[in-house]
């Protein structure tokens, strides 16, 4: 028996070995985990939280070392998680700056932005509702490469003639040389989701030139064979394009955070490694990035599919937050960020904060 050790007590005192958290063996001891639209909207929060089964999320939120909430007033041309990502990557000066993603996304596609400024361009379906315009969610367009290439090839001369060279990334992600359009005040495509498109239209001195080119492309694509095939299959026509994210090439500043992602829109996936396998093994990878975005909730939230949102939240709690909680108990410091269209909450969680046994596990912090 060791000095000071009572009969039957485990070696080293304290909890028995089988009840101690396993040490975290990952390479980096901090992780920023961003879950866009994991924060339910205020008007639905009480009902959704009542039926949400997310015990790991409850443990992380309830026993955090620090917790904060930030809200936007009125309509914003970008979403909180997009601004956070731009800031963390060193692309914007503050959380309320623009979203100059274009050059970084181009490099993710193997394209060289050179010394020019560029805009990200998405082929889009714009529909006329009873009183306003709406832009369909690109995740639901079902745009295949053959149709996207045909539409791109037909429109490219119009862009070139206007001095805005068009480059192809993938079916949903193109790039346009910005020129004097770099000053356009644009909105991200997800910020426009479900909103009156009139409020989101590019604004500024070059807005009229943008609308002129938009009209020419709309007329060009109106009877395009690719759209005829799409409509025959019950798919919406591609009848416009959406520019945003103007940026010139610039080296990433020192201290910029690298991000991996899963289930992200193509432009976001181009910003860093894409994780397809289980989260736990990735989390333990010595050379993993210090940030991770899980984006599968964006589509259900923008589309108002709250049944699917609950399913995805349950999956995230099991597949991501369970291994994250285990890693926290083993020594990882977690910065957990949840957001919706106009608010963001942030919890900093550590092994020490998780020992606050007097704090009951609860999802109350999801409520506004």
Buried (B, 14 or more C-beta within 10 A) or exposed (E): EEEEEEEEEEEEEEEEEEEEBEEBEBEBEBBBBBBBBBBBBEEBBEEBBEEBEBBBBBBBBBBBBEBEEEEBEEBBBBBBBBBBBBBBBBBBEEBEEBBBBBBBBBBBBEBEBEEBBBBBBBBBBBBEEEEEBBBBBBBEBEBEEEBBEBBBEBBBEBBEEBEBBBBBBBBBBBBBBBBEBBBBBBBBBBBBBEBBBEBBBBBBEBBEBBEEBBEBBBEBBEEBEBBEBBEEEEBBBBBBBBBBBBBBBEEEEEEBBBBBBBBBBBBBBBBBBBBEEEBBEBBBBEEBBBBBBBBBBBBBBBBEEBEBBBEBBEEBBBBBBBBBBBBBBBBBBBBBBBBBBBBBBBBBBBBEBBEEEEBEBBBEBBEB
